[in-house]
Amino acid sequence: MSVTAASAFLDRLSFAAEDRLAIVMIHRATRRVVQRIQRKSSIASRSFQTWLQEMNLNRQFDIYLSLNPLRPDAVGRTKRDIADIRHIFLDFDTQADTRVPELLHRRDIPRPSALVNSSWNHWQAIWRVADFSAPQAEALQRGLAREMGADIAATDCSRVLRYPGFLNWKYSPPWRVSAQHFGRGHESITPASFPREAFLEEQQAVLVQDPARSRAAGVALSQSERDWAYAKRSLALGRPEEAVIAQIAANRTDKPNPLYYARLTVRKAALAIVHDPGSQKYRGGRI
């Protein structure tokens, strides 16, 4: 990718010229870290992009970019330094060849604004968003990661992702990181565009942080209750029972027998759907 094309990637994301972004560079051999916090306009400039190309091509630094802008006084890249949530993302580091197409075919989840291919069978889905708080963004990313089989650990709103146009030196030969954009223009997606059930973690966090609301609403949702809600919704959407069982089992390795727990959870969810006249989409078989 040329310097001009790498700069254009920033223009396709929802950044203003004055937004302050983090560029993180990690040397593959020594693990030395170099971080620069610059305005988007500076990062997109030819001189800065030429320097990034030099660091990447000749000095073998991997190049990463923050997806959410930083506060004017930020000198680091913690959650407290995030000024605004501009992007929601998922990191598919296993079975991306099946999980990403499944995501793209979901009718209840907005189509991603971009897909970044960071290595063989490793993809990141990115949504341009507006009106999100940081807790909302992280709650949604955790919920979607559990549901879609993405990396549950890669849900921090201050996280950086590989910058398309540069080489990933983890592989030999190195992998050229690339991006595929979808035709949403500069339209941003709001929280209302996503299923409410995906925000269950956020509901729990609000209850924990606000004792008054916690007393009014009762006990916060447990992980088992979230698993049950995920199973019920997934079955109602027509996902195969075995796929739902496998996903829950993979996320509940804290259980003595995750597969048994997952089957029991899905069985209960299936029975609940049978007795719920509003869940007519479900056509699952016997477990």
ZALOKOL-444447 format. One record per atom (N, C-alpha, C): residue in one letter; residue number from 1; atom name; x, y, z. Coordinates in pm, whole numbers, m for minus. Layout:
REM ZALOKOL-444447
residuo;num;atomo;c1;c2;c3
a;NUM;CA;X;Y;Z
...
***
This chain:
REM ZALOKOL-444447
residuo;num;atomo;c1;c2;c3
m;1;N;85;m119;0
m;1;CA;0;0;0
m;1;C;88;124;0
s;2;N;53;224;m78
s;2;CA;132;346;m87
s;2;C;110;433;35
v;3;N;197;535;49
v;3;CA;180;630;157
v;3;C;43;696;149
t;4;N;1;733;28
t;4;CA;m129;798;9
t;4;C;m242;706;52
a;5;N;m235;579;16
a;5;CA;m342;485;51
a;5;C;m348;461;201
a;6;N;m232;453;267
a;6;CA;m231;435;413
a;6;C;m294;555;482
s;7;N;m269;674;430
s;7;CA;m332;794;486
s;7;C;m483;791;464
a;8;N;m525;741;348
a;8;CA;m667;737;316
a;8;C;m745;647;411
f;9;N;m679;546;468
f;9;CA;m748;459;564
f;9;C;m802;542;680
l;10;N;m726;640;726
l;10;CA;m772;726;835
l;10;C;m896;806;795
d;11;N;m901;847;668
d;11;CA;m1015;926;621
d;11;C;m1142;843;616
r;12;N;m1129;712;598
r;12;CA;m1247;626;593
r;12;C;m1303;599;732
l;13;N;m1224;623;836
l;13;CA;m1272;611;972
l;13;C;m1328;745;1019
s;14;N;m1396;744;1132
s;14;CA;m1467;866;1175
s;14;C;m1379;954;1263
f;15;N;m1269;1003;1207
f;15;CA;m1179;1090;1279
f;15;C;m1183;1231;1220
a;16;N;m1179;1329;1309
a;16;CA;m1164;1468;1265
a;16;C;m1015;1500;1257
a;17;N;m982;1605;1184
a;17;CA;m841;1641;1163
a;17;C;m769;1666;1295
e;18;N;m840;1721;1395
e;18;CA;m777;1757;1522
e;18;C;m781;1645;1625
d;19;N;m841;1533;1595
d;19;CA;m843;1420;1689
d;19;C;m701;1372;1717
r;20;N;m672;1344;1843
r;20;CA;m540;1294;1881
r;20;C;m545;1142;1889
l;21;N;m458;1077;1813
l;21;CA;m455;932;1803
l;21;C;m318;880;1846
a;22;N;m317;755;1888
a;22;CA;m191;691;1927
a;22;C;m141;601;1816
i;23;N;m16;616;1783
i;23;CA;55;522;1697
i;23;C;153;446;1786
v;24;N;140;314;1788
v;24;CA;227;229;1869
v;24;C;309;142;1776
m;25;N;440;140;1796
m;25;CA;531;60;1714
m;25;C;607;m37;1806
i;26;N;607;m164;1769
i;26;CA;675;m267;1849
i;26;C;777;m338;1762
h;27;N;901;m335;1805
h;27;CA;1007;m401;1729
h;27;C;996;m552;1748
r;28;N;991;m624;1639
r;28;CA;965;m768;1644
r;28;C;1073;m844;1721
a;29;N;1198;m811;1702
a;29;CA;1306;m888;1763
a;29;C;1330;m850;1909
t;30;N;1330;m721;1939
t;30;CA;1368;m676;2074
t;30;C;1248;m644;2162
r;31;N;1127;m634;2104
r;31;CA;1004;m595;2173
r;31;C;1008;m451;2223
r;32;N;1099;m371;2171
r;32;CA;1104;m230;2206
r;32;C;975;m162;2158
v;33;N;919;m76;2242
v;33;CA;794;m8;2211
v;33;C;820;141;2192
v;34;N;767;195;2084
v;34;CA;773;338;2056
v;34;C;629;386;2038
q;35;N;590;489;2112
q;35;CA;454;541;2100
q;35;C;458;690;2065
r;36;N;372;730;1973
r;36;CA;357;869;1936
r;36;C;208;904;1942
i;37;N;176;1014;2008
i;37;CA;38;1064;2010
i;37;C;35;1192;1927
q;38;N;m38;1187;1816
q;38;CA;m40;1297;1721
q;38;C;m183;1323;1673
r;39;N;m204;1442;1621
r;39;CA;m333;1470;1558
r;39;C;m347;1386;1432
k;40;N;m471;1356;1399
k;40;CA;m497;1276;1280
k;40;C;m439;1341;1156
s;41;N;m447;1474;1147
s;41;CA;m394;1543;1030
s;41;C;m243;1523;1019
s;42;N;m173;1518;1132
s;42;CA;m28;1497;1130
s;42;C;6;1355;1089
i;43;N;m69;1259;1144
i;43;CA;m43;1119;1111
i;43;C;m65;1094;962
a;44;N;m166;1159;906
a;44;CA;m199;1138;764
a;44;C;m104;1210;670
s;45;N;m18;1295;724
s;45;CA;71;1372;637
s;45;C;175;1282;570
r;46;N;224;1325;457
r;46;CA;321;1245;382
r;46;C;450;1223;461
s;47;N;496;1324;534
s;47;CA;621;1309;609
s;47;C;607;1206;720
f;48;N;494;1206;793
f;48;CA;475;1109;901
f;48;C;457;969;844
q;49;N;382;957;736
q;49;CA;361;826;674
q;49;C;491;771;617
t;50;N;575;857;564
t;50;CA;705;811;513
t;50;C;791;758;627
w;51;N;785;825;742
w;51;CA;859;779;860
w;51;C;806;644;907
l;52;N;673;627;908
l;52;CA;615;499;947
l;52;C;660;387;853
q;53;N;662;416;725
q;53;CA;708;317;628
q;53;C;854;278;655
e;54;N;936;376;689
e;54;CA;1076;348;720
e;54;C;1087;259;844
m;55;N;1011;291;948
m;55;CA;1013;211;1071
m;55;C;964;70;1046
n;56;N;867;57;958
n;56;CA;808;m74;931
n;56;C;891;m157;834
l;57;N;927;m100;721
l;57;CA;994;m176;616
l;57;C;1141;m204;647
n;58;N;1211;m103;692
n;58;CA;1356;m115;708
n;58;C;1398;m151;850
r;59;N;1319;m111;950
r;59;CA;1359;m138;1088
r;59;C;1274;m246;1154
q;60;N;1175;m298;1081
q;60;CA;1094;m412;1122
q;60;C;1017;m387;1253
f;61;N;954;m270;1261
f;61;CA;859;m241;1368
f;61;C;719;m274;1318
d;62;N;640;m343;1400
d;62;CA;498;m360;1370
d;62;C;427;m231;1407
i;63;N;328;m190;1325
i;63;CA;263;m60;1341
i;63;C;118;m81;1383
y;64;N;78;m12;1491
y;64;CA;m58;m21;1545
y;64;C;m119;118;1556
l;65;N;m252;124;1549
l;65;CA;m326;251;1551
l;65;C;m441;242;1650
s;66;N;m461;349;1730
s;66;CA;m577;352;1820
s;66;C;m703;380;1740
l;67;N;m813;322;1782
l;67;CA;m940;340;1710
l;67;C;m1030;445;1773
n;68;N;m993;492;1893
n;68;CA;m1070;596;1959
n;68;C;m977;711;1997
p;69;N;m1018;836;1972
p;69;CA;m930;951;1997
p;69;C;m905;973;2146
l;70;N;m793;1039;2176
l;70;CA;m750;1063;2314
l;70;C;m782;1208;2355
r;71;N;m788;1228;2485
r;71;CA;m815;1362;2539
r;71;C;m701;1458;2503
p;72;N;m730;1588;2501
p;72;CA;m626;1686;2466
p;72;C;m504;1682;2558
d;73;N;m525;1645;2687
d;73;CA;m414;1644;2781
d;73;C;m353;1505;2800
a;74;N;m395;1408;2722
a;74;CA;m348;1271;2740
a;74;C;m202;1258;2700
v;75;N;m126;1190;2786
v;75;CA;13;1158;2753
v;75;C;31;1007;2743
g;76;N;m74;933;2778
g;76;CA;m71;788;2769
g;76;C;m193;738;2694
r;77;N;m223;609;2711
r;77;CA;m332;548;2635
r;77;C;m410;452;2726
t;78;N;m463;506;2836
t;78;CA;m546;428;2926
t;78;C;m693;458;2896
k;79;N;m783;386;2963
k;79;CA;m925;413;2943
k;79;C;m960;557;2980
r;80;N;m897;610;3084
r;80;CA;m925;747;3126
r;80;C;m880;850;3023
d;81;N;m791;809;2934
d;81;CA;m741;900;2832
d;81;C;m831;908;2709
i;82;N;m931;820;2699
i;82;CA;m1017;818;2581
i;82;C;m1113;936;2584
a;83;N;m1114;1014;2478
a;83;CA;m1199;1133;2470
a;83;C;m1339;1099;2420
d;84;N;m1349;1003;2328
d;84;CA;m1477;975;2264
d;84;C;m1470;836;2203
i;85;N;m1584;769;2197
i;85;CA;m1591;637;2133
i;85;C;m1635;657;1989
r;86;N;m1547;623;1896
r;86;CA;m1579;637;1754
r;86;C;m1594;501;1685
h;87;N;m1541;395;1748
h;87;CA;m1544;264;1682
h;87;C;m1570;152;1782
i;88;N;m1647;56;1737
i;88;CA;m1665;m73;1803
i;88;C;m1590;m175;1718
f;89;N;m1527;m273;1780
f;89;CA;m1450;m369;1701
f;89;C;m1454;m507;1765
l;90;N;m1431;m607;1681
l;90;CA;m1416;m746;1724
l;90;C;m1289;m800;1662
d;91;N;m1218;m884;1737
d;91;CA;m1093;m943;1690
d;91;C;m1113;m1094;1676
f;92;N;m1114;m1141;1552
f;92;CA;m1132;m1284;1525
f;92;C;m995;m1346;1502
d;93;N;m944;m1414;1606
d;93;CA;m811;m1472;1595
d;93;C;m813;m1623;1576
t;94;N;m932;m1685;1578
t;94;CA;m945;m1828;1548
t;94;C;m1072;m1849;1466
q;95;N;m1068;m1941;1372
q;95;CA;m1182;m1980;1289
q;95;C;m1249;m1859;1224
a;96;N;m1169;m1760;1186
a;96;CA;m1225;m1640;1124
a;96;C;m1291;m1671;990
d;97;N;m1244;m1775;921
d;97;CA;m1299;m1808;790
d;97;C;m1446;m1848;797
t;98;N;m1493;m1893;913
t;98;CA;m1635;m1927;929
t;98;C;m1708;m1822;1011
r;99;N;m1641;m1763;1109
r;99;CA;m1708;m1670;1200
r;99;C;m1734;m1534;1137
v;100;N;m1643;m1485;1054
v;100;CA;m1665;m1356;990
v;100;C;m1781;m1362;890
p;101;N;m1788;m1464;802
p;101;CA;m1906;m1471;714
p;101;C;m2037;m1482;792
e;102;N;m2035;m1553;906
e;102;CA;m2156;m1560;988
e;102;C;m2195;m1422;1038
l;103;N;m2097;m1344;1080
l;103;CA;m2126;m1208;1125
l;103;C;m2186;m1125;1012
l;104;N;m2130;m1135;892
l;104;CA;m2177;m1055;780
l;104;C;m2318;m1092;738
h;105;N;m2361;m1212;770
h;105;CA;m2495;m1256;731
h;105;C;m2598;m1233;842
r;106;N;m2556;m1182;955
r;106;CA;m2652;m1156;1063
r;106;C;m2740;m1035;1028
r;107;N;m2870;m1051;1036
r;107;CA;m2961;m942;1003
r;107;C;m2987;m850;1122
d;108;N;m2958;m900;1244
d;108;CA;m2986;m820;1363
d;108;C;m2866;m739;1410
i;109;N;m2752;m753;1342
i;109;CA;m2631;m679;1376
i;109;C;m2590;m597;1255
p;110;N;m2564;m467;1271
p;110;CA;m2525;m385;1155
p;110;C;m2401;m441;1086
r;111;N;m2397;m425;956
r;111;CA;m2281;m467;881
r;111;C;m2160;m383;923
p;112;N;m2043;m444;946
p;112;CA;m1925;m365;983
p;112;C;m1893;m259;878
s;113;N;m1832;m151;923
s;113;CA;m1787;m47;831
s;113;C;m1661;m90;757
a;114;N;m1581;m176;822
a;114;CA;m1456;m223;760
a;114;C;m1415;m355;822
l;115;N;m1341;m433;743
l;115;CA;m1275;m554;791
l;115;C;m1125;m538;766
v;116;N;m1046;m567;868
v;116;CA;m901;m558;855
v;116;C;m845;m699;862
n;117;N;m767;m735;759
n;117;CA;m701;m866;755
n;117;C;m557;m848;802
s;118;N;m531;m888;928
s;118;CA;m401;m863;989
s;118;C;m302;m977;971
s;119;N;m351;m1096;936
s;119;CA;m264;m1211;904
s;119;C;m354;m1319;846
w;120;N;m295;m1433;817
w;120;CA;m375;m1541;759
w;120;C;m485;m1584;857
n;121;N;m611;m1576;810
n;121;CA;m729;m1618;887
n;121;C;m741;m1543;1019
h;122;N;m697;m1420;1021
h;122;CA;m709;m1334;1140
h;122;C;m764;m1200;1094
w;123;N;m886;m1167;1140
w;123;CA;m956;m1048;1094
w;123;C;m1008;m966;1212
q;124;N;m1019;m834;1190
q;124;CA;m1087;m747;1284
q;124;C;m1204;m680;1213
a;125;N;m1320;m683;1276
a;125;CA;m1438;m612;1226
a;125;C;m1448;m479;1299
i;126;N;m1474;m372;1225
i;126;CA;m1479;m237;1282
i;126;C;m1610;m170;1240
w;127;N;m1679;m111;1339
w;127;CA;m1800;m33;1313
w;127;C;m1774;113;1348
r;128;N;m1812;204;1258
r;128;CA;m1810;347;1290
r;128;C;m1933;376;1375
v;129;N;m1915;432;1495
v;129;CA;m2028;450;1586
v;129;C;m2032;591;1641
a;130;N;m2147;626;1700
a;130;CA;m2167;755;1766
a;130;C;m2258;733;1886
d;131;N;m2249;822;1984
d;131;CA;m2336;822;2102
d;131;C;m2312;704;2196
f;132;N;m2192;649;2194
f;132;CA;m2156;541;2285
f;132;C;m2075;596;2402
s;133;N;m2101;548;2522
s;133;CA;m2010;570;2634
s;133;C;m1907;459;2633
a;134;N;m1797;479;2706
a;134;CA;m1695;374;2712
a;134;C;m1749;245;2774
p;135;N;m1825;251;2885
p;135;CA;m1882;125;2939
p;135;C;m1975;56;2840
q;136;N;m2054;134;2767
q;136;CA;m2141;74;2666
q;136;C;m2059;3;2559
a;137;N;m1955;70;2510
a;137;CA;m1873;12;2403
a;137;C;m1810;m119;2448
e;138;N;m1754;m120;2566
e;138;CA;m1686;m241;2612
e;138;C;m1787;m352;2643
a;139;N;m1904;m314;2696
a;139;CA;m2007;m415;2721
a;139;C;m2054;m479;2591
l;140;N;m2077;m396;2489
l;140;CA;m2121;m449;2360
l;140;C;m2014;m538;2299
q;141;N;m1888;m494;2306
q;141;CA;m1780;m575;2249
q;141;C;m1767;m709;2321
r;142;N;m1783;m711;2453
r;142;CA;m1780;m838;2526
r;142;C;m1897;m927;2485
g;143;N;m2015;m866;2476
g;143;CA;m2132;m945;2439
g;143;C;m2121;m1003;2299
l;144;N;m2079;m920;2203
l;144;CA;m2065;m968;2066
l;144;C;m1952;m1069;2053
a;145;N;m1843;m1049;2129
a;145;CA;m1731;m1143;2123
a;145;C;m1775;m1281;2170
r;146;N;m1853;m1286;2279
r;146;CA;m1901;m1415;2328
r;146;C;m1995;m1480;2226
e;147;N;m2080;m1397;2168
e;147;CA;m2181;m1451;2077
e;147;C;m2121;m1497;1944
m;148;N;m2021;m1424;1895
m;148;CA;m1968;m1452;1762
m;148;C;m1837;m1531;1765
g;149;N;m1784;m1561;1883
g;149;CA;m1661;m1639;1890
g;149;C;m1536;m1557;1865
a;150;N;m1543;m1425;1891
a;150;CA;m1424;m1340;1878
a;150;C;m1344;m1344;2008
d;151;N;m1231;m1274;2009
d;151;CA;m1142;m1274;2124
d;151;C;m1202;m1190;2236
i;152;N;m1242;m1255;2347
i;152;CA;m1308;m1185;2457
i;152;C;m1211;m1093;2528
a;153;N;m1081;m1118;2516
a;153;CA;m982;m1034;2584
a;153;C;m956;m904;2508
a;154;N;m994;m898;2381
a;154;CA;m966;m780;2298
a;154;C;m1088;m690;2292
t;155;N;m1128;m637;2407
t;155;CA;m1250;m555;2414
t;155;C;m1227;m423;2487
d;156;N;m1103;m387;2511
d;156;CA;m1072;m262;2580
d;156;C;m1085;m145;2483
c;157;N;m1156;m39;2524
c;157;CA;m1180;73;2433
c;157;C;m1053;150;2399
s;158;N;m945;130;2475
s;158;CA;m819;198;2446
s;158;C;m724;110;2364
r;159;N;m772;m3;2319
r;159;CA;m688;m97;2247
r;159;C;m644;m40;2111
v;160;N;m528;m84;2065
v;160;CA;m481;m49;1931
v;160;C;m488;m173;1843
l;161;N;m513;m152;1714
l;161;CA;m517;m260;1617
l;161;C;m411;m233;1508
r;162;N;m373;m338;1439
r;162;CA;m272;m322;1333
r;162;C;m322;m225;1226
y;163;N;m231;m142;1183
y;163;CA;m261;m36;1087
y;163;C;m249;m94;946
p;164;N;m360;m95;868
p;164;CA;m354;m146;731
p;164;C;m253;m70;646
g;165;N;m185;m144;560
g;165;CA;m85;m86;472
g;165;C;57;m118;513
f;166;N;72;m175;633
f;166;CA;206;m204;684
f;166;C;224;m354;703
l;167;N;349;m396;713
l;167;CA;382;m538;724
l;167;C;368;m587;868
n;168;N;314;m708;881
n;168;CA;308;m778;1009
n;168;C;430;m870;1014
w;169;N;529;m835;1098
w;169;CA;656;m907;1102
w;169;C;651;m1033;1187
k;170;N;532;m1070;1232
k;170;CA;521;m1194;1310
k;170;C;543;m1316;1221
y;171;N;529;m1300;1091
y;171;CA;534;m1412;997
y;171;C;652;m1398;902
s;172;N;690;m1510;845
s;172;CA;797;m1512;745
s;172;C;747;m1590;623
p;173;N;730;m1522;509
p;173;CA;753;m1379;489
p;173;C;648;m1295;561
p;174;N;677;m1168;588
p;174;CA;582;m1083;660
p;174;C;451;m1067;583
w;175;N;344;m1048;659
w;175;CA;209;m1037;602
w;175;C;171;m891;586
r;176;N;120;m855;469
r;176;CA;76;m717;444
r;176;C;m65;m699;499
v;177;N;m80;m614;599
v;177;CA;m211;m588;658
v;177;C;m295;m506;560
s;178;N;m420;m548;539
s;178;CA;m506;m480;441
s;178;C;m644;m456;501
a;179;N;m721;m373;433
a;179;CA;m856;m339;481
a;179;C;m956;m348;368
q;180;N;m1075;m393;402
q;180;CA;m1187;m395;309
q;180;C;m1297;m308;368
h;181;N;m1343;m209;293
h;181;CA;m1444;m117;343
h;181;C;m1580;m149;282
f;182;N;m1685;m119;358
f;182;CA;m1821;m138;311
f;182;C;m1888;m3;294
g;183;N;m1986;3;206
g;183;CA;m2040;130;160
g;183;C;m2138;199;250
r;184;N;m2092;239;370
r;184;CA;m2179;317;458
r;184;C;m2148;465;454
g;185;N;m2052;505;369
g;185;CA;m2016;646;365
g;185;C;m1963;689;501
h;186;N;m2008;805;548
h;186;CA;m1965;855;679
h;186;C;m2076;840;782
e;187;N;m2171;755;754
e;187;CA;m2279;730;849
e;187;C;m2225;652;969
s;188;N;m2263;694;1090
s;188;CA;m2222;625;1212
s;188;C;m2339;546;1270
i;189;N;m2308;441;1341
i;189;CA;m2406;350;1398
i;189;C;m2422;381;1545
t;190;N;m2544;386;1595
t;190;CA;m2572;419;1734
t;190;C;m2602;293;1814
p;191;N;m2604;302;1948
p;191;CA;m2634;183;2030
p;191;C;m2767;118;1994
a;192;N;m2865;197;1953
a;192;CA;m2997;141;1920
a;192;C;m2992;47;1800
s;193;N;m2885;52;1722
s;193;CA;m2872;m34;1604
s;193;C;m2837;m178;1641
f;194;N;m2789;m199;1763
f;194;CA;m2749;m332;1807
f;194;C;m2857;m393;1896
p;195;N;m2867;m526;1900
p;195;CA;m2966;m591;1988
p;195;C;m2942;m555;2134
r;196;N;m3050;m525;2205
r;196;CA;m3037;m485;2344
r;196;C;m2971;m595;2428
e;197;N;m2994;m723;2392
e;197;CA;m2940;m833;2470
e;197;C;m2787;m833;2472
a;198;N;m2727;m773;2372
a;198;CA;m2581;m770;2366
a;198;C;m2522;m678;2472
f;199;N;m2607;m597;2538
f;199;CA;m2558;m503;2639
f;199;C;m2581;m553;2781
l;200;N;m2603;m683;2798
l;200;CA;m2632;m735;2931
l;200;C;m2521;m704;3030
e;201;N;m2396;m710;2984
e;201;CA;m2284;m681;3073
e;201;C;m2291;m536;3119
e;202;N;m2334;m446;3029
e;202;CA;m2345;m305;3065
e;202;C;m2452;m287;3171
q;203;N;m2565;m357;3160
q;203;CA;m2670;m347;3260
q;203;C;m2618;m387;3397
q;204;N;m2540;m494;3400
q;204;CA;m2485;m538;3527
q;204;C;m2389;m434;3583
a;205;N;m2304;m377;3498
a;205;CA;m2206;m279;3545
a;205;C;m2275;m156;3603
v;206;N;m2385;m111;3542
v;206;CA;m2457;5;3592
v;206;C;m2516;m23;3728
l;207;N;m2569;m143;3746
l;207;CA;m2629;m179;3874
l;207;C;m2523;m184;3984
v;208;N;m2406;m236;3949
v;208;CA;m2299;m244;4047
v;208;C;m2251;m104;4087
q;209;N;m2244;m13;3990
q;209;CA;m2191;121;4016
q;209;C;m2293;210;4085
d;210;N;m2422;179;4074
d;210;CA;m2527;264;4131
d;210;C;m2610;181;4228
p;211;N;m2579;184;4359
p;211;CA;m2650;102;4457
p;211;C;m2800;128;4458
a;212;N;m2842;254;4437
a;212;CA;m2984;285;4439
a;212;C;m3057;210;4328
r;213;N;m2999;214;4209
r;213;CA;m3060;141;4098
r;213;C;m3052;m8;4120
s;214;N;m2946;m53;4184
s;214;CA;m2931;m195;4212
s;214;C;m3042;m244;4304
r;215;N;m3074;m164;4409
r;215;CA;m3180;m205;4501
r;215;C;m3314;m204;4429
a;216;N;m3333;m106;4339
a;216;CA;m3461;m97;4269
a;216;C;m3478;m211;4169
a;217;N;m3368;m252;4106
a;217;CA;m3377;m353;4000
a;217;C;m3357;m494;4052
g;218;N;m3309;m507;4177
g;218;CA;m3283;m640;4229
g;218;C;m3139;m681;4205
v;219;N;m3111;m810;4214
v;219;CA;m2976;m862;4201
v;219;C;m2928;m847;4057
a;220;N;m2804;m808;4041
a;220;CA;m2746;m795;3907
a;220;C;m2737;m931;3840
l;221;N;m2733;m928;3708
l;221;CA;m2729;m1053;3632
l;221;C;m2600;m1130;3659
s;222;N;m2615;m1259;3682
s;222;CA;m2498;m1345;3697
s;222;C;m2451;m1390;3560
q;223;N;m2331;m1451;3555
q;223;CA;m2281;m1502;3428
q;223;C;m2372;m1612;3374
s;224;N;m2426;m1695;3462
s;224;CA;m2517;m1801;3418
s;224;C;m2643;m1743;3356
e;225;N;m2692;m1633;3413
e;225;CA;m2811;m1568;3355
e;225;C;m2779;m1509;3218
r;226;N;m2660;m1456;3204
r;226;CA;m2621;m1403;3073
r;226;C;m2607;m1516;2971
d;227;N;m2553;m1631;3015
d;227;CA;m2543;m1746;2925
d;227;C;m2681;m1792;2880
w;228;N;m2774;m1794;2973
w;228;CA;m2910;m1838;2940
w;228;C;m2975;m1741;2842
a;229;N;m2958;m1610;2865
a;229;CA;m3015;m1511;2775
a;229;C;m2954;m1522;2635
y;230;N;m2821;m1545;2630
y;230;CA;m2754;m1563;2501
y;230;C;m2809;m1686;2429
a;231;N;m2827;m1796;2501
a;231;CA;m2877;m1919;2440
a;231;C;m3018;m1899;2387
k;232;N;m3102;m1835;2464
k;232;CA;m3241;m1816;2421
k;232;C;m3248;m1729;2295
r;233;N;m3171;m1620;2297
r;233;CA;m3174;m1531;2181
r;233;C;m3117;m1600;2058
s;234;N;m3006;m1673;2074
s;234;CA;m2943;m1739;1960
s;234;C;m3035;m1844;1899
l;235;N;m3101;m1922;1982
l;235;CA;m3194;m2023;1931
l;235;C;m3312;m1957;1861
a;236;N;m3362;m1848;1918
a;236;CA;m3474;m1777;1856
a;236;C;m3437;m1722;1719
l;237;N;m3307;m1692;1700
l;237;CA;m3260;m1643;1570
l;237;C;m3232;m1755;1471
g;238;N;m3245;m1880;1518
g;238;CA;m3226;m1994;1429
g;238;C;m3087;m2053;1428
r;239;N;m3000;m2015;1521
r;239;CA;m2867;m2075;1525
r;239;C;m2877;m2219;1568
p;240;N;m2796;m2310;1511
p;240;CA;m2801;m2451;1549
p;240;C;m2768;m2470;1696
e;241;N;m2840;m2562;1759
e;241;CA;m2820;m2586;1902
e;241;C;m2675;m2624;1933
e;242;N;m2616;m2709;1851
e;242;CA;m2480;m2754;1879
e;242;C;m2380;m2638;1872
a;243;N;m2406;m2542;1783
a;243;CA;m2318;m2426;1773
a;243;C;m2328;m2340;1899
v;244;N;m2451;m2324;1950
v;244;CA;m2471;m2245;2072
v;244;C;m2407;m2316;2191
i;245;N;m2423;m2447;2198
i;245;CA;m2362;m2526;2305
i;245;C;m2210;m2510;2303
a;246;N;m2152;m2522;2185
a;246;CA;m2007;m2514;2172
a;246;C;m1956;m2376;2215
q;247;N;m2030;m2270;2180
q;247;CA;m1986;m2135;2216
q;247;C;m1991;m2113;2367
i;248;N;m2099;m2157;2431
i;248;CA;m2110;m2140;2576
i;248;C;m2004;m2223;2647
a;249;N;m1983;m2345;2603
a;249;CA;m1882;m2430;2666
a;249;C;m1743;m2368;2655
a;250;N;m1713;m2309;2540
a;250;CA;m1581;m2247;2520
a;250;C;m1559;m2128;2612
n;251;N;m1668;m2059;2649
n;251;CA;m1656;m1941;2733
n;251;C;m1667;m1971;2882
r;252;N;m1701;m2095;2918
r;252;CA;m1721;m2127;3060
r;252;C;m1627;m2238;3106
t;253;N;m1500;m2217;3080
t;253;CA;m1400;m2314;3125
t;253;C;m1382;m2313;3276
d;254;N;m1449;m2216;3344
d;254;CA;m1447;m2215;3489
d;254;C;m1535;m2325;3549
k;255;N;m1622;m2384;3467
k;255;CA;m1710;m2490;3513
k;255;C;m1636;m2624;3515
p;256;N;m1669;m2714;3612
p;256;CA;m1606;m2846;3616
p;256;C;m1628;m2926;3487
n;257;N;m1749;m2913;3429
n;257;CA;m1782;m2981;3304
n;257;C;m1851;m2881;3213
p;258;N;m1774;m2801;3138
p;258;CA;m1834;m2694;3056
p;258;C;m1937;m2744;2955
l;259;N;m1911;m2860;2893
l;259;CA;m2003;m2911;2792
l;259;C;m2137;m2950;2854
y;260;N;m2133;m3015;2970
y;260;CA;m2257;m3053;3038
y;260;C;m2335;m2926;3076
y;261;N;m2264;m2828;3132
y;261;CA;m2328;m2702;3170
y;261;C;m2392;m2635;3049
a;262;N;m2319;m2633;2937
a;262;CA;m2370;m2568;2816
a;262;C;m2494;m2638;2763
r;263;N;m2493;m2770;2762
r;263;CA;m2610;m2846;2713
r;263;C;m2731;m2821;2803
l;264;N;m2708;m2817;2932
l;264;CA;m2819;m2793;3024
l;264;C;m2876;m2653;3004
t;265;N;m2788;m2555;2985
t;265;CA;m2833;m2417;2964
t;265;C;m2915;m2406;2836
v;266;N;m2867;m2467;2728
v;266;CA;m2939;m2460;2600
v;266;C;m3071;m2536;2607
r;267;N;m3072;m2646;2680
r;267;CA;m3197;m2722;2694
r;267;C;m3303;m2636;2764
k;268;N;m3263;m2566;2870
k;268;CA;m3357;m2480;2941
k;268;C;m3404;m2365;2852
a;269;N;m3312;m2309;2775
a;269;CA;m3349;m2199;2685
a;269;C;m3445;m2247;2577
a;270;N;m3422;m2368;2525
a;270;CA;m3510;m2423;2422
a;270;C;m3650;m2444;2476
l;271;N;m3659;m2495;2598
l;271;CA;m3791;m2515;2659
l;271;C;m3862;m2382;2682
a;272;N;m3787;m2280;2722
a;272;CA;m3847;m2149;2744
a;272;C;m3902;m2093;2614
i;273;N;m3831;m2115;2504
i;273;CA;m3876;m2065;2375
i;273;C;m4003;m2137;2329
v;274;N;m4009;m2266;2354
v;274;CA;m4127;m2344;2315
v;274;C;m4253;m2287;2380
h;275;N;m4238;m2239;2502
h;275;CA;m4353;m2187;2576
h;275;C;m4369;m2037;2561
d;276;N;m4288;m1978;2473
d;276;CA;m4294;m1833;2450
d;276;C;m4354;m1808;2312
p;277;N;m4479;m1763;2303
p;277;CA;m4543;m1742;2172
p;277;C;m4469;m1641;2085
g;278;N;m4388;m1554;2146
g;278;CA;m4317;m1453;2069
g;278;C;m4191;m1503;2003
s;279;N;m4155;m1629;2026
s;279;CA;m4029;m1683;1972
s;279;C;m4058;m1788;1865
q;280;N;m4135;m1752;1765
q;280;CA;m4177;m1847;1664
q;280;C;m4069;m1880;1563
k;281;N;m3958;m1807;1565
k;281;CA;m3851;m1835;1468
k;281;C;m3778;m1963;1500
y;282;N;m3785;m2007;1627
y;282;CA;m3705;m2122;1668
y;282;C;m3757;m2250;1604
r;283;N;m3667;m2326;1544
r;283;CA;m3702;m2454;1481
r;283;C;m3602;m2560;1522
g;284;N;m3548;m2549;1643
g;284;CA;m3445;m2640;1688
g;284;C;m3496;m2782;1709
g;285;N;m3404;m2879;1712
g;285;CA;m3439;m3017;1736
g;285;C;m3424;m3052;1882
r;286;N;m3428;m3177;1911
r;286;CA;m3415;m3225;2047
r;286;C;m3267;m3224;2087
i;287;N;m3240;m3196;2213
i;287;CA;m3103;m3196;2264
i;287;C;m3078;m3327;2337
***
